[in-house]
Amino acid sequence: MLIGLQYGITWLSVRSDRFQTLIKSNPRLLVHRGVYQDRAMRDERVTRAEIAAALHAQGKAEVSDLSVILETDGSLNVFAPA
């Protein structure tokens, strides 16, 4: 049943732009130049501890002037804006 459901959703998303928009997510900015975006974090259910773990994994000590994006695959991308 799960395989059939996955096939059906994939089939519909390839053939219908409206359906694809409904089920696909977009990257979301969680921290902008050191400022936590609390509403976005709450909507995406991401905690400050998870962001701190992503910073630590990339060798950063603090958020200061960094930005953090929640990618469509669920990963957190940390970068310094130009």
PyMOL Python script that loads the backbone (N, CA, C, O; Angstrom):
from pymol import cmd

cmd.read_pdbstr("""\
ATOM      1  N   MET A   1       0.817  -1.188   0.000  1.00  0.00           N
ATOM      2  CA  MET A   1       0.000   0.000   0.000  1.00  0.00           C
ATOM      3  C   MET A   1       0.874   1.271   0.000  1.00  0.00           C
ATOM      4  O   MET A   1       0.600   2.213  -0.744  1.00  0.00           O
ATOM      5  N   LEU A   2       1.921   1.291   0.835  1.00  0.00           N
ATOM      6  CA  LEU A   2       2.805   2.456   0.883  1.00  0.00           C
ATOM      7  C   LEU A   2       3.526   2.689  -0.440  1.00  0.00           C
ATOM      8  O   LEU A   2       3.699   3.830  -0.869  1.00  0.00           O
ATOM      9  N   ILE A   3       3.940   1.611  -1.076  1.00  0.00           N
ATOM     10  CA  ILE A   3       4.612   1.739  -2.370  1.00  0.00           C
ATOM     11  C   ILE A   3       3.653   2.314  -3.408  1.00  0.00           C
ATOM     12  O   ILE A   3       4.038   3.163  -4.212  1.00  0.00           O
ATOM     13  N   GLY A   4       2.422   1.858  -3.390  1.00  0.00           N
ATOM     14  CA  GLY A   4       1.417   2.374  -4.310  1.00  0.00           C
ATOM     15  C   GLY A   4       1.117   3.841  -4.059  1.00  0.00           C
ATOM     16  O   GLY A   4       0.958   4.617  -5.002  1.00  0.00           O
ATOM     17  N   LEU A   5       1.039   4.224  -2.794  1.00  0.00           N
ATOM     18  CA  LEU A   5       0.801   5.613  -2.441  1.00  0.00           C
ATOM     19  C   LEU A   5       1.967   6.495  -2.881  1.00  0.00           C
ATOM     20  O   LEU A   5       1.760   7.578  -3.430  1.00  0.00           O
ATOM     21  N   GLN A   6       3.194   6.030  -2.638  1.00  0.00           N
ATOM     22  CA  GLN A   6       4.376   6.780  -3.070  1.00  0.00           C
ATOM     23  C   GLN A   6       4.393   6.940  -4.588  1.00  0.00           C
ATOM     24  O   GLN A   6       4.690   8.021  -5.097  1.00  0.00           O
ATOM     25  N   TYR A   7       4.080   5.879  -5.302  1.00  0.00           N
ATOM     26  CA  TYR A   7       4.035   5.936  -6.762  1.00  0.00           C
ATOM     27  C   TYR A   7       2.986   6.940  -7.223  1.00  0.00           C
ATOM     28  O   TYR A   7       3.246   7.739  -8.123  1.00  0.00           O
ATOM     29  N   GLY A   8       1.800   6.906  -6.612  1.00  0.00           N
ATOM     30  CA  GLY A   8       0.722   7.811  -6.996  1.00  0.00           C
ATOM     31  C   GLY A   8       1.078   9.273  -6.754  1.00  0.00           C
ATOM     32  O   GLY A   8       0.806  10.127  -7.598  1.00  0.00           O
ATOM     33  N   ILE A   9       1.680   9.564  -5.612  1.00  0.00           N
ATOM     34  CA  ILE A   9       2.077  10.937  -5.298  1.00  0.00           C
ATOM     35  C   ILE A   9       3.152  11.416  -6.258  1.00  0.00           C
ATOM     36  O   ILE A   9       3.096  12.547  -6.741  1.00  0.00           O
ATOM     37  N   THR A  10       4.133  10.563  -6.538  1.00  0.00           N
ATOM     38  CA  THR A  10       5.192  10.930  -7.481  1.00  0.00           C
ATOM     39  C   THR A  10       4.623  11.164  -8.867  1.00  0.00           C
ATOM     40  O   THR A  10       4.989  12.133  -9.532  1.00  0.00           O
ATOM     41  N   TRP A  11       3.744  10.301  -9.305  1.00  0.00           N
ATOM     42  CA  TRP A  11       3.131  10.417 -10.627  1.00  0.00           C
ATOM     43  C   TRP A  11       2.364  11.740 -10.745  1.00  0.00           C
ATOM     44  O   TRP A  11       2.481  12.449 -11.744  1.00  0.00           O
ATOM     45  N   LEU A  12       1.577  12.060  -9.706  1.00  0.00           N
ATOM     46  CA  LEU A  12       0.820  13.311  -9.724  1.00  0.00           C
ATOM     47  C   LEU A  12       1.719  14.537  -9.675  1.00  0.00           C
ATOM     48  O   LEU A  12       1.457  15.526 -10.361  1.00  0.00           O
ATOM     49  N   SER A  13       2.777  14.483  -8.870  1.00  0.00           N
ATOM     50  CA  SER A  13       3.647  15.667  -8.730  1.00  0.00           C
ATOM     51  C   SER A  13       4.413  15.963 -10.012  1.00  0.00           C
ATOM     52  O   SER A  13       4.729  17.120 -10.288  1.00  0.00           O
ATOM     53  N   VAL A  14       4.717  14.934 -10.797  1.00  0.00           N
ATOM     54  CA  VAL A  14       5.413  15.143 -12.066  1.00  0.00           C
ATOM     55  C   VAL A  14       4.465  15.726 -13.115  1.00  0.00           C
ATOM     56  O   VAL A  14       4.897  16.482 -13.985  1.00  0.00           O
ATOM     57  N   ARG A  15       3.198  15.386 -13.042  1.00  0.00           N
ATOM     58  CA  ARG A  15       2.255  15.783 -14.074  1.00  0.00           C
ATOM     59  C   ARG A  15       1.408  17.012 -13.737  1.00  0.00           C
ATOM     60  O   ARG A  15       0.765  17.581 -14.619  1.00  0.00           O
ATOM     61  N   SER A  16       1.404  17.418 -12.482  1.00  0.00           N
ATOM     62  CA  SER A  16       0.550  18.544 -12.087  1.00  0.00           C
ATOM     63  C   SER A  16       1.356  19.565 -11.286  1.00  0.00           C
ATOM     64  O   SER A  16       1.827  19.275 -10.186  1.00  0.00           O
ATOM     65  N   ASP A  17       1.506  20.762 -11.850  1.00  0.00           N
ATOM     66  CA  ASP A  17       2.230  21.822 -11.143  1.00  0.00           C
ATOM     67  C   ASP A  17       1.500  22.217  -9.860  1.00  0.00           C
ATOM     68  O   ASP A  17       2.139  22.491  -8.844  1.00  0.00           O
ATOM     69  N   ARG A  18       0.198  22.247  -9.898  1.00  0.00           N
ATOM     70  CA  ARG A  18      -0.589  22.607  -8.713  1.00  0.00           C
ATOM     71  C   ARG A  18      -0.368  21.598  -7.589  1.00  0.00           C
ATOM     72  O   ARG A  18      -0.186  21.991  -6.436  1.00  0.00           O
ATOM     73  N   PHE A  19      -0.383  20.314  -7.906  1.00  0.00           N
ATOM     74  CA  PHE A  19      -0.165  19.274  -6.901  1.00  0.00           C
ATOM     75  C   PHE A  19       1.267  19.342  -6.376  1.00  0.00           C
ATOM     76  O   PHE A  19       1.498  19.169  -5.179  1.00  0.00           O
ATOM     77  N   GLN A  20       2.222  19.590  -7.258  1.00  0.00           N
ATOM     78  CA  GLN A  20       3.620  19.690  -6.846  1.00  0.00           C
ATOM     79  C   GLN A  20       3.812  20.843  -5.868  1.00  0.00           C
ATOM     80  O   GLN A  20       4.541  20.704  -4.885  1.00  0.00           O
ATOM     81  N   THR A  21       3.173  21.971  -6.123  1.00  0.00           N
ATOM     82  CA  THR A  21       3.248  23.114  -5.222  1.00  0.00           C
ATOM     83  C   THR A  21       2.668  22.769  -3.854  1.00  0.00           C
ATOM     84  O   THR A  21       3.162  23.238  -2.829  1.00  0.00           O
ATOM     85  N   LEU A  22       1.636  21.962  -3.841  1.00  0.00           N
ATOM     86  CA  LEU A  22       0.981  21.566  -2.603  1.00  0.00           C
ATOM     87  C   LEU A  22       1.870  20.687  -1.722  1.00  0.00           C
ATOM     88  O   LEU A  22       1.878  20.850  -0.502  1.00  0.00           O
ATOM     89  N   ILE A  23       2.618  19.758  -2.324  1.00  0.00           N
ATOM     90  CA  ILE A  23       3.365  18.796  -1.512  1.00  0.00           C
ATOM     91  C   ILE A  23       4.850  19.112  -1.339  1.00  0.00           C
ATOM     92  O   ILE A  23       5.481  18.581  -0.425  1.00  0.00           O
ATOM     93  N   LYS A  24       5.415  19.948  -2.181  1.00  0.00           N
ATOM     94  CA  LYS A  24       6.838  20.260  -2.092  1.00  0.00           C
ATOM     95  C   LYS A  24       7.063  21.422  -1.131  1.00  0.00           C
ATOM     96  O   LYS A  24       6.246  22.338  -1.041  1.00  0.00           O
ATOM     97  N   SER A  25       8.183  21.369  -0.417  1.00  0.00           N
ATOM     98  CA  SER A  25       8.514  22.464   0.489  1.00  0.00           C
ATOM     99  C   SER A  25       9.548  23.390  -0.158  1.00  0.00           C
ATOM    100  O   SER A  25      10.163  23.048  -1.168  1.00  0.00           O
ATOM    101  N   ASN A  26       9.722  24.550   0.436  1.00  0.00           N
ATOM    102  CA  ASN A  26      10.706  25.520  -0.019  1.00  0.00           C
ATOM    103  C   ASN A  26      11.727  25.745   1.091  1.00  0.00           C
ATOM    104  O   ASN A  26      11.400  25.568   2.264  1.00  0.00           O
ATOM    105  N   PRO A  27      12.944  26.128   0.752  1.00  0.00           N
ATOM    106  CA  PRO A  27      13.919  26.458   1.795  1.00  0.00           C
ATOM    107  C   PRO A  27      13.378  27.603   2.649  1.00  0.00           C
ATOM    108  O   PRO A  27      12.662  28.473   2.153  1.00  0.00           O
ATOM    109  N   ARG A  28      13.729  27.595   3.946  1.00  0.00           N
ATOM    110  CA  ARG A  28      13.208  28.605   4.873  1.00  0.00           C
ATOM    111  C   ARG A  28      14.340  29.220   5.669  1.00  0.00           C
ATOM    112  O   ARG A  28      15.162  28.501   6.237  1.00  0.00           O
ATOM    113  N   LEU A  29      14.392  30.526   5.716  1.00  0.00           N
ATOM    114  CA  LEU A  29      15.406  31.255   6.463  1.00  0.00           C
ATOM    115  C   LEU A  29      15.038  31.236   7.943  1.00  0.00           C
ATOM    116  O   LEU A  29      13.977  31.726   8.329  1.00  0.00           O
ATOM    117  N   LEU A  30      15.922  30.665   8.779  1.00  0.00           N
ATOM    118  CA  LEU A  30      15.673  30.559  10.212  1.00  0.00           C
ATOM    119  C   LEU A  30      16.456  31.575  11.023  1.00  0.00           C
ATOM    120  O   LEU A  30      15.996  32.026  12.072  1.00  0.00           O
ATOM    121  N   VAL A  31      17.642  31.938  10.537  1.00  0.00           N
ATOM    122  CA  VAL A  31      18.462  32.964  11.186  1.00  0.00           C
ATOM    123  C   VAL A  31      18.962  33.883  10.080  1.00  0.00           C
ATOM    124  O   VAL A  31      19.510  33.422   9.079  1.00  0.00           O
ATOM    125  N   HIS A  32      18.772  35.176  10.266  1.00  0.00           N
ATOM    126  CA  HIS A  32      19.220  36.152   9.272  1.00  0.00           C
ATOM    127  C   HIS A  32      20.205  37.102   9.927  1.00  0.00           C
ATOM    128  O   HIS A  32      19.837  37.924  10.767  1.00  0.00           O
ATOM    129  N   ARG A  33      21.475  36.975   9.524  1.00  0.00           N
ATOM    130  CA  ARG A  33      22.552  37.820  10.052  1.00  0.00           C
ATOM    131  C   ARG A  33      22.547  37.885  11.574  1.00  0.00           C
ATOM    132  O   ARG A  33      22.635  38.960  12.168  1.00  0.00           O
ATOM    133  N   GLY A  34      22.444  36.720  12.183  1.00  0.00           N
ATOM    134  CA  GLY A  34      22.525  36.613  13.634  1.00  0.00           C
ATOM    135  C   GLY A  34      21.225  36.794  14.379  1.00  0.00           C
ATOM    136  O   GLY A  34      21.197  36.648  15.601  1.00  0.00           O
ATOM    137  N   VAL A  35      20.145  37.108  13.684  1.00  0.00           N
ATOM    138  CA  VAL A  35      18.852  37.322  14.331  1.00  0.00           C
ATOM    139  C   VAL A  35      17.965  36.106  14.074  1.00  0.00           C
ATOM    140  O   VAL A  35      17.662  35.773  12.928  1.00  0.00           O
ATOM    141  N   TYR A  36      17.550  35.446  15.166  1.00  0.00           N
ATOM    142  CA  TYR A  36      16.669  34.295  15.038  1.00  0.00           C
ATOM    143  C   TYR A  36      15.306  34.739  14.533  1.00  0.00           C
ATOM    144  O   TYR A  36      14.750  35.727  15.013  1.00  0.00           O
ATOM    145  N   GLN A  37      14.777  34.013  13.573  1.00  0.00           N
ATOM    146  CA  GLN A  37      13.450  34.263  13.029  1.00  0.00           C
ATOM    147  C   GLN A  37      12.488  33.318  13.754  1.00  0.00           C
ATOM    148  O   GLN A  37      12.198  32.222  13.275  1.00  0.00           O
ATOM    149  N   ASP A  38      12.000  33.762  14.912  1.00  0.00           N
ATOM    150  CA  ASP A  38      11.232  32.889  15.805  1.00  0.00           C
ATOM    151  C   ASP A  38       9.979  32.316  15.151  1.00  0.00           C
ATOM    152  O   ASP A  38       9.653  31.148  15.362  1.00  0.00           O
ATOM    153  N   ARG A  39       9.288  33.105  14.379  1.00  0.00           N
ATOM    154  CA  ARG A  39       8.070  32.605  13.729  1.00  0.00           C
ATOM    155  C   ARG A  39       8.396  31.473  12.745  1.00  0.00           C
ATOM    156  O   ARG A  39       7.716  30.448  12.726  1.00  0.00           O
ATOM    157  N   ALA A  40       9.423  31.662  11.943  1.00  0.00           N
ATOM    158  CA  ALA A  40       9.834  30.631  10.984  1.00  0.00           C
ATOM    159  C   ALA A  40      10.298  29.375  11.721  1.00  0.00           C
ATOM    160  O   ALA A  40       9.994  28.257  11.306  1.00  0.00           O
ATOM    161  N   MET A  41      11.041  29.569  12.826  1.00  0.00           N
ATOM    162  CA  MET A  41      11.510  28.420  13.603  1.00  0.00           C
ATOM    163  C   MET A  41      10.335  27.651  14.197  1.00  0.00           C
ATOM    164  O   MET A  41      10.331  26.420  14.197  1.00  0.00           O
ATOM    165  N   ARG A  42       9.341  28.375  14.701  1.00  0.00           N
ATOM    166  CA  ARG A  42       8.160  27.727  15.274  1.00  0.00           C
ATOM    167  C   ARG A  42       7.372  26.991  14.189  1.00  0.00           C
ATOM    168  O   ARG A  42       6.939  25.857  14.392  1.00  0.00           O
ATOM    169  N   ASP A  43       7.186  27.645  13.029  1.00  0.00           N
ATOM    170  CA  ASP A  43       6.446  27.014  11.930  1.00  0.00           C
ATOM    171  C   ASP A  43       7.123  25.731  11.459  1.00  0.00           C
ATOM    172  O   ASP A  43       6.451  24.754  11.128  1.00  0.00           O
ATOM    173  N   GLU A  44       8.446  25.738  11.432  1.00  0.00           N
ATOM    174  CA  GLU A  44       9.202  24.582  10.935  1.00  0.00           C
ATOM    175  C   GLU A  44       9.591  23.602  12.049  1.00  0.00           C
ATOM    176  O   GLU A  44      10.184  22.556  11.784  1.00  0.00           O
ATOM    177  N   ARG A  45       9.253  23.951  13.293  1.00  0.00           N
ATOM    178  CA  ARG A  45       9.548  23.112  14.464  1.00  0.00           C
ATOM    179  C   ARG A  45      11.043  22.839  14.621  1.00  0.00           C
ATOM    180  O   ARG A  45      11.475  21.700  14.797  1.00  0.00           O
ATOM    181  N   VAL A  46      11.816  23.924  14.552  1.00  0.00           N
ATOM    182  CA  VAL A  46      13.264  23.845  14.735  1.00  0.00           C
ATOM    183  C   VAL A  46      13.619  24.636  15.991  1.00  0.00           C
ATOM    184  O   VAL A  46      13.157  25.762  16.175  1.00  0.00           O
ATOM    185  N   THR A  47      14.441  24.042  16.852  1.00  0.00           N
ATOM    186  CA  THR A  47      14.820  24.703  18.099  1.00  0.00           C
ATOM    187  C   THR A  47      16.180  25.386  17.959  1.00  0.00           C
ATOM    188  O   THR A  47      16.940  25.120  17.028  1.00  0.00           O
ATOM    189  N   ARG A  48      16.462  26.268  18.909  1.00  0.00           N
ATOM    190  CA  ARG A  48      17.766  26.927  18.942  1.00  0.00           C
ATOM    191  C   ARG A  48      18.876  25.905  19.187  1.00  0.00           C
ATOM    192  O   ARG A  48      19.999  26.077  18.713  1.00  0.00           O
ATOM    193  N   ALA A  49      18.561  24.852  19.919  1.00  0.00           N
ATOM    194  CA  ALA A  49      19.545  23.797  20.170  1.00  0.00           C
ATOM    195  C   ALA A  49      19.924  23.091  18.864  1.00  0.00           C
ATOM    196  O   ALA A  49      21.092  22.756  18.663  1.00  0.00           O
ATOM    197  N   GLU A  50      18.966  22.865  17.990  1.00  0.00           N
ATOM    198  CA  GLU A  50      19.251  22.234  16.697  1.00  0.00           C
ATOM    199  C   GLU A  50      20.111  23.147  15.828  1.00  0.00           C
ATOM    200  O   GLU A  50      21.006  22.684  15.121  1.00  0.00           O
ATOM    201  N   ILE A  51      19.833  24.441  15.886  1.00  0.00           N
ATOM    202  CA  ILE A  51      20.648  25.392  15.136  1.00  0.00           C
ATOM    203  C   ILE A  51      22.059  25.434  15.711  1.00  0.00           C
ATOM    204  O   ILE A  51      23.032  25.481  14.958  1.00  0.00           O
ATOM    205  N   ALA A  52      22.180  25.416  17.041  1.00  0.00           N
ATOM    206  CA  ALA A  52      23.503  25.395  17.678  1.00  0.00           C
ATOM    207  C   ALA A  52      24.275  24.148  17.270  1.00  0.00           C
ATOM    208  O   ALA A  52      25.487  24.216  17.063  1.00  0.00           O
ATOM    209  N   ALA A  53      23.591  23.006  17.152  1.00  0.00           N
ATOM    210  CA  ALA A  53      24.245  21.771  16.724  1.00  0.00           C
ATOM    211  C   ALA A  53      24.746  21.889  15.282  1.00  0.00           C
ATOM    212  O   ALA A  53      25.832  21.408  14.959  1.00  0.00           O
ATOM    213  N   ALA A  54      23.954  22.530  14.420  1.00  0.00           N
ATOM    214  CA  ALA A  54      24.380  22.735  13.029  1.00  0.00           C
ATOM    215  C   ALA A  54      25.591  23.658  12.973  1.00  0.00           C
ATOM    216  O   ALA A  54      26.510  23.435  12.185  1.00  0.00           O
ATOM    217  N   LEU A  55      25.593  24.697  13.810  1.00  0.00           N
ATOM    218  CA  LEU A  55      26.746  25.599  13.878  1.00  0.00           C
ATOM    219  C   LEU A  55      27.984  24.835  14.331  1.00  0.00           C
ATOM    220  O   LEU A  55      29.057  24.973  13.744  1.00  0.00           O
ATOM    221  N   HIS A  56      27.832  24.036  15.367  1.00  0.00           N
ATOM    222  CA  HIS A  56      28.950  23.259  15.898  1.00  0.00           C
ATOM    223  C   HIS A  56      29.490  22.282  14.848  1.00  0.00           C
ATOM    224  O   HIS A  56      30.702  22.103  14.723  1.00  0.00           O
ATOM    225  N   ALA A  57      28.584  21.655  14.097  1.00  0.00           N
ATOM    226  CA  ALA A  57      28.998  20.694  13.066  1.00  0.00           C
ATOM    227  C   ALA A  57      29.825  21.366  11.971  1.00  0.00           C
ATOM    228  O   ALA A  57      30.651  20.717  11.330  1.00  0.00           O
ATOM    229  N   GLN A  58      29.606  22.654  11.756  1.00  0.00           N
ATOM    230  CA  GLN A  58      30.363  23.371  10.729  1.00  0.00           C
ATOM    231  C   GLN A  58      31.493  24.201  11.324  1.00  0.00           C
ATOM    232  O   GLN A  58      32.080  25.037  10.638  1.00  0.00           O
ATOM    233  N   GLY A  59      31.798  23.971  12.601  1.00  0.00           N
ATOM    234  CA  GLY A  59      32.940  24.620  13.226  1.00  0.00           C
ATOM    235  C   GLY A  59      32.717  26.064  13.631  1.00  0.00           C
ATOM    236  O   GLY A  59      33.679  26.808  13.823  1.00  0.00           O
ATOM    237  N   LYS A  60      31.472  26.468  13.762  1.00  0.00           N
ATOM    238  CA  LYS A  60      31.150  27.837  14.176  1.00  0.00           C
ATOM    239  C   LYS A  60      30.781  27.824  15.657  1.00  0.00           C
ATOM    240  O   LYS A  60      30.108  26.908  16.130  1.00  0.00           O
ATOM    241  N   ALA A  61      31.226  28.846  16.380  1.00  0.00           N
ATOM    242  CA  ALA A  61      30.969  28.899  17.813  1.00  0.00           C
ATOM    243  C   ALA A  61      29.654  29.593  18.144  1.00  0.00           C
ATOM    244  O   ALA A  61      28.950  29.183  19.067  1.00  0.00           O
ATOM    245  N   GLU A  62      29.323  30.630  17.407  1.00  0.00           N
ATOM    246  CA  GLU A  62      28.102  31.379  17.688  1.00  0.00           C
ATOM    247  C   GLU A  62      27.478  31.880  16.399  1.00  0.00           C
ATOM    248  O   GLU A  62      28.107  31.873  15.341  1.00  0.00           O
ATOM    249  N   VAL A  63      26.235  32.315  16.503  1.00  0.00           N
ATOM    250  CA  VAL A  63      25.471  32.699  15.327  1.00  0.00           C
ATOM    251  C   VAL A  63      25.820  34.114  14.844  1.00  0.00           C
ATOM    252  O   VAL A  63      25.616  34.416  13.668  1.00  0.00           O
ATOM    253  N   SER A  64      26.328  34.967  15.693  1.00  0.00           N
ATOM    254  CA  SER A  64      26.699  36.381  15.463  1.00  0.00           C
ATOM    255  C   SER A  64      26.169  36.971  14.153  1.00  0.00           C
ATOM    256  O   SER A  64      25.053  37.490  14.138  1.00  0.00           O
ATOM    257  N   ASP A  65      26.923  36.911  13.061  1.00  0.00           N
ATOM    258  CA  ASP A  65      26.469  37.510  11.794  1.00  0.00           C
ATOM    259  C   ASP A  65      26.190  36.455  10.726  1.00  0.00           C
ATOM    260  O   ASP A  65      26.228  36.756   9.533  1.00  0.00           O
ATOM    261  N   LEU A  66      25.913  35.242  11.138  1.00  0.00           N
ATOM    262  CA  LEU A  66      25.655  34.145  10.203  1.00  0.00           C
ATOM    263  C   LEU A  66      24.171  34.053   9.875  1.00  0.00           C
ATOM    264  O   LEU A  66      23.330  34.623  10.570  1.00  0.00           O
ATOM    265  N   SER A  67      23.864  33.328   8.809  1.00  0.00           N
ATOM    266  CA  SER A  67      22.483  33.011   8.451  1.00  0.00           C
ATOM    267  C   SER A  67      22.344  31.494   8.379  1.00  0.00           C
ATOM    268  O   SER A  67      23.294  30.785   8.047  1.00  0.00           O
ATOM    269  N   VAL A  68      21.151  31.011   8.693  1.00  0.00           N
ATOM    270  CA  VAL A  68      20.874  29.573   8.673  1.00  0.00           C
ATOM    271  C   VAL A  68      19.593  29.349   7.879  1.00  0.00           C
ATOM    272  O   VAL A  68      18.576  30.003   8.110  1.00  0.00           O
ATOM    273  N   ILE A  69      19.664  28.412   6.939  1.00  0.00           N
ATOM    274  CA  ILE A  69      18.513  28.067   6.107  1.00  0.00           C
ATOM    275  C   ILE A  69      18.160  26.600   6.331  1.00  0.00           C
ATOM    276  O   ILE A  69      19.039  25.737   6.351  1.00  0.00           O
ATOM    277  N   LEU A  70      16.870  26.325   6.498  1.00  0.00           N
ATOM    278  CA  LEU A  70      16.376  24.959   6.528  1.00  0.00           C
ATOM    279  C   LEU A  70      16.109  24.558   5.091  1.00  0.00           C
ATOM    280  O   LEU A  70      15.232  25.120   4.435  1.00  0.00           O
ATOM    281  N   GLU A  71      16.873  23.578   4.597  1.00  0.00           N
ATOM    282  CA  GLU A  71      16.744  23.132   3.204  1.00  0.00           C
ATOM    283  C   GLU A  71      15.553  22.195   3.045  1.00  0.00           C
ATOM    284  O   GLU A  71      14.990  21.720   4.032  1.00  0.00           O
ATOM    285  N   THR A  72      15.175  21.934   1.808  1.00  0.00           N
ATOM    286  CA  THR A  72      14.001  21.094   1.538  1.00  0.00           C
ATOM    287  C   THR A  72      14.201  19.649   1.971  1.00  0.00           C
ATOM    288  O   THR A  72      13.225  18.926   2.172  1.00  0.00           O
ATOM    289  N   ASP A  73      15.459  19.216   2.120  1.00  0.00           N
ATOM    290  CA  ASP A  73      15.718  17.845   2.571  1.00  0.00           C
ATOM    291  C   ASP A  73      15.813  17.745   4.090  1.00  0.00           C
ATOM    292  O   ASP A  73      16.080  16.668   4.624  1.00  0.00           O
ATOM    293  N   GLY A  74      15.596  18.869   4.795  1.00  0.00           N
ATOM    294  CA  GLY A  74      15.626  18.860   6.259  1.00  0.00           C
ATOM    295  C   GLY A  74      16.955  19.240   6.872  1.00  0.00           C
ATOM    296  O   GLY A  74      17.066  19.342   8.094  1.00  0.00           O
ATOM    297  N   SER A  75      17.962  19.450   6.051  1.00  0.00           N
ATOM    298  CA  SER A  75      19.273  19.818   6.582  1.00  0.00           C
ATOM    299  C   SER A  75      19.343  21.323   6.844  1.00  0.00           C
ATOM    300  O   SER A  75      18.614  22.107   6.236  1.00  0.00           O
ATOM    301  N   LEU A  76      20.224  21.707   7.751  1.00  0.00           N
ATOM    302  CA  LEU A  76      20.439  23.111   8.069  1.00  0.00           C
ATOM    303  C   LEU A  76      21.725  23.571   7.405  1.00  0.00           C
ATOM    304  O   LEU A  76      22.780  22.966   7.598  1.00  0.00           O
ATOM    305  N   ASN A  77      21.641  24.635   6.626  1.00  0.00           N
ATOM    306  CA  ASN A  77      22.778  25.183   5.906  1.00  0.00           C
ATOM    307  C   ASN A  77      23.185  26.492   6.577  1.00  0.00           C
ATOM    308  O   ASN A  77      22.384  27.423   6.660  1.00  0.00           O
ATOM    309  N   VAL A  78      24.420  26.566   7.053  1.00  0.00           N
ATOM    310  CA  VAL A  78      24.938  27.756   7.740  1.00  0.00           C
ATOM    311  C   VAL A  78      25.900  28.475   6.795  1.00  0.00           C
ATOM    312  O   VAL A  78      26.797  27.859   6.220  1.00  0.00           O
ATOM    313  N   PHE A  79      25.700  29.787   6.645  1.00  0.00           N
ATOM    314  CA  PHE A  79      26.612  30.551   5.799  1.00  0.00           C
ATOM    315  C   PHE A  79      26.704  31.989   6.269  1.00  0.00           C
ATOM    316  O   PHE A  79      25.829  32.480   6.984  1.00  0.00           O
ATOM    317  N   ALA A  80      27.767  32.657   5.864  1.00  0.00           N
ATOM    318  CA  ALA A  80      27.965  34.067   6.152  1.00  0.00           C
ATOM    319  C   ALA A  80      27.540  34.850   4.923  1.00  0.00           C
ATOM    320  O   ALA A  80      28.143  34.694   3.861  1.00  0.00           O
ATOM    321  N   PRO A  81      26.510  35.695   5.040  1.00  0.00           N
ATOM    322  CA  PRO A  81      26.060  36.458   3.873  1.00  0.00           C
ATOM    323  C   PRO A  81      27.121  37.457   3.427  1.00  0.00           C
ATOM    324  O   PRO A  81      27.892  37.975   4.236  1.00  0.00           O
ATOM    325  N   ALA A  82      27.142  37.711   2.136  1.00  0.00           N
ATOM    326  CA  ALA A  82      28.122  38.645   1.563  1.00  0.00           C
ATOM    327  C   ALA A  82      27.710  40.076   1.771  1.00  0.00           C
ATOM    328  O   ALA A  82      28.420  40.990   1.352  1.00  0.00           O
TER     329      ALA A  82
END
""", "prot")
cmd.dss("prot")
cmd.show_as("cartoon", "prot")
cmd.util.cbc("prot")
cmd.orient("prot")
